[in-house]
Amino acid sequence: MQFGLTEEQQMMQDMAKNFAETEILPTLEEDEAAHKFRPELVRKMGELGFFGCSIPEEYGGSGFGFLEAVIIAEQIAKVSGSWRLPFNMQNHGPAVTVNHFGTTEQKESFIPGWVSGEAIGFFAMTEPDTGSNVVQMRTTATDKGDHWEINGQKMWISNAHTGDWGLLYAITNREAGHKGMTCFIFNPKETEGVITSAIETKLGLHCAPTGEIAFDGAKFPKDAVLGEVGQGFQICMWQLNNTRIGCAAGAVGIGGGATEAAINYANERTQFGKKIGSYQMVQAQIADMVAEHDAAKLLLYRAAWLKDQGLPNQHETSMAKLFASEAAVHAASDGMKIFGSYGYSTEYPAERFLRDAHSLRVVEGTSNIQKLIIAGISLGDSENRV
Ligand SMILES: Cc1cc2nc3c(=O)[nH]c(=O)nc-3n(C[C@H](O)[C@H](O)[C@H](O)COP(=O)(O)OP(=O)(O)OC[C@H]3O[C@@H](n4cnc5c(N)ncnc54)[C@H](O)[C@@H]3O)c2cc1C
């Protein structure tokens, strides 16, 4: 058992840290205030190979693995939770899924664009009345002989209105239950009958666009299907198990950023003639933050390693996602306390860490849903899957 990074992984970590500090941090405050998404930044990340770790070289990837992908994503999230999202939108979501379930033609057509950052990616499952229980979704895809007709509405979709190519999950046979869902690859900007709009009311992640997609008799070509007709639920669950590790990486990054900021502040701020970091109650807060951050990181790296070995990892991925997102919220919340009034000010990053961390308890399956998965596998009700 080894706990250290290889020289190559260390270099990737340094490169990602440097990128976050030089390309993201300098304009972050104004970008956050303006809710500004910068597609050119996604392309720069693509050029550096950030989205190709778990993709074979023939489709533009580097063929490294999930471990390298999470090491990079963590460093980005440490500076900005918003800018961690492209890892799921470009890589762990559409690209990895198409690489696994797609035809050679689909892989060649779509994966290079996502990996390079040229095509902004997305995946759409959630609807106004359907979140955790995806089978309950109402969006339908009807076989019209020479095309599919799509009707319905998706909500809370990252990159809904900025996306180029992404995945849509829709019901093709209501009676078939889990086997009645199908996954499609489509471009909302180039499809008639598709209207996208932004959701501007989010608490955090202000540089990561979120929106709605409405389908009114939209026509998809027959070859837009990913995998088999009726395989959508299986694809969706497989995809979520990969995008969850991206969320866990985001949570470890945010938790690490919040912890580091709090430690620095505790070493600088004096009250009653002493540094606040010399008071045992502050030390106890910091000790919990540091220990939880390290535990979250180990869970994350283990789950990523299992994925790279092709071993069952759903149990470990859900544990990493659950623990890391709860630990990030805890670190951000206690970090705010250590900052005192300054923690309550938007001039310091403490409050942004908290707003961004909360999203990770919700997306890609809430903390309760992760507990259901972990308990189900622990109790032997379901199998641990790859
Ligand atoms: C910033 C952001 C980005 C997002 N990006 C995307 C995206 O790109 N694509 C996409 O498809 N979706 C996306 N989502 C949606 C997100 O994945 C869903 O919101 C999430 O799955 C939860 O669904 P819901 O909000 O409908 O909550 P609900 O499913 O309605 O759950 C509400 C509450 O009930 C609890 N609950 C539900 N069922 C159970 C149960 N069986 N046992 C115990 N508790 C239960 C939940 O834990 C939660 O606390 C995004 C959301 C946000 C906030």
The ligand as an ORCA input file, in Angstrom:
! r2SCAN-3c Opt
* xyz 0 1
  C     -25.983     23.645     -8.798
  C     -26.724     22.449     -9.297
  C     -26.316     21.829    -10.465
  C     -27.006     20.727    -10.948
  N     -26.621     20.149    -12.131
  C     -27.364     19.132    -12.655
  C     -27.057     18.586    -13.942
  O     -26.087     18.991    -14.588
  N     -27.854     17.611    -14.449
  C     -28.933     17.126    -13.769
  O     -29.620     16.255    -14.290
  N     -29.253     17.623    -12.540
  C     -28.498     18.600    -11.965
  N     -28.826     19.124    -10.731
  C     -29.970     18.588    -10.010
  C     -29.592     17.696     -8.823
  O     -28.897     16.551     -9.264
  C     -30.893     17.339     -8.090
  O     -31.369     18.536     -7.518
  C     -30.680     16.283     -7.025
  O     -30.548     15.016     -7.630
  C     -31.824     16.231     -6.011
  O     -33.065     16.245     -6.634
  P     -34.221     17.239     -6.117
  O     -33.639     18.584     -6.000
  O     -35.390     17.044     -7.002
  O     -34.548     16.738     -4.663
  P     -35.621     15.619     -4.251
  O     -35.317     14.339     -4.936
  O     -36.986     16.157     -4.368
  O     -35.253     15.443     -2.723
  C     -35.654     16.387     -1.737
  C     -35.180     15.893     -0.365
  O     -35.757     14.598     -0.090
  C     -34.724     13.674      0.190
  N     -35.108     12.347     -0.357
  C     -35.630     12.076     -1.589
  N     -35.835     10.767     -1.721
  C     -35.416     10.181     -0.559
  C     -35.377      8.838     -0.061
  N     -35.769      7.809     -0.807
  N     -34.885      8.625      1.175
  C     -34.454      9.659      1.932
  N     -34.487     10.948      1.548
  C     -34.967     11.214      0.319
  C     -33.485     14.209     -0.478
  O     -32.304     13.705      0.142
  C     -33.661     15.709     -0.291
  O     -33.194     16.072      0.972
  C     -28.133     20.220    -10.220
  C     -28.524     20.851     -9.038
  C     -27.833     21.953     -8.574
  C     -28.289     22.604     -7.301
*
